[in-house]
């Protein structure tokens, strides 16, 4: 599936396949299946939404 990350509030440092990108409110990133990625909040009370299409049964989150 493809995962979409959408910043709802605040900002995040998002790394996709080792490439850093700062994302702010309203921005979206599409991440193909099998690509390593991570996100780190840059502001207090930041929120990000992750959507997988098609939906995944299991989702693995690793600490940074």
C-alpha positions as CSV (number, residue, x, y, z in Angstrom):
1,X,0.0,0.0,0.0
2,X,1.0,3.7,-0.2
3,X,1.1,5.7,3.0
4,X,0.1,9.3,3.1
5,X,1.3,11.6,5.9
6,X,-0.7,14.7,6.4
7,X,0.3,17.4,8.9
8,X,-2.9,18.5,10.7
9,X,-1.2,20.9,13.2
10,X,2.4,22.2,13.8
11,X,5.4,21.0,11.9
12,X,7.5,17.8,11.6
13,X,10.9,16.7,10.4
14,X,10.0,13.8,8.1
15,X,12.7,11.5,6.7
16,X,11.7,9.4,3.7
17,X,14.3,6.9,2.5
18,X,17.0,8.9,4.4
19,X,16.0,12.3,2.8
20,X,14.9,14.9,5.4
21,X,12.0,17.3,4.8
22,X,10.3,19.8,7.1
23,X,6.5,19.5,6.7
24,X,4.1,22.1,8.0
25,X,0.3,22.3,8.5
26,X,-1.6,21.3,5.4
27,X,1.3,19.5,3.7
28,X,1.2,15.9,2.5
29,X,3.8,13.3,1.6
30,X,3.2,10.0,-0.2
31,X,5.4,7.1,0.8
32,X,5.5,3.9,-1.4
33,X,5.4,0.5,0.2
34,X,8.7,-0.7,1.6
35,X,10.4,2.7,1.9
36,X,11.8,3.5,5.4
37,X,10.5,6.7,6.9
38,X,10.2,8.5,10.3
39,X,8.7,11.7,11.6
40,X,9.6,13.9,14.6
41,X,7.5,16.7,16.0
42,X,9.2,20.1,15.8
43,X,6.6,22.0,17.9
44,X,4.6,21.3,21.0
45,X,1.1,20.0,20.3
46,X,1.8,19.0,16.6
47,X,-0.4,16.4,15.0
48,X,0.1,14.2,11.9
49,X,-2.3,11.8,10.3
50,X,-1.1,8.6,8.5
51,X,-3.4,6.9,6.0
52,X,-2.6,3.7,4.2
53,X,-4.3,2.8,0.9
54,X,-5.3,0.1,0.8
55,X,-5.5,-0.2,4.6
56,X,-2.8,-2.3,6.3
57,X,-3.7,-4.9,8.9
58,X,-0.6,-4.3,11.0
59,X,1.5,-1.2,11.5
60,X,5.0,-1.3,13.0
61,X,6.2,1.8,14.8
62,X,9.9,1.9,15.9
63,X,11.4,4.3,18.4
64,X,13.7,6.9,16.8
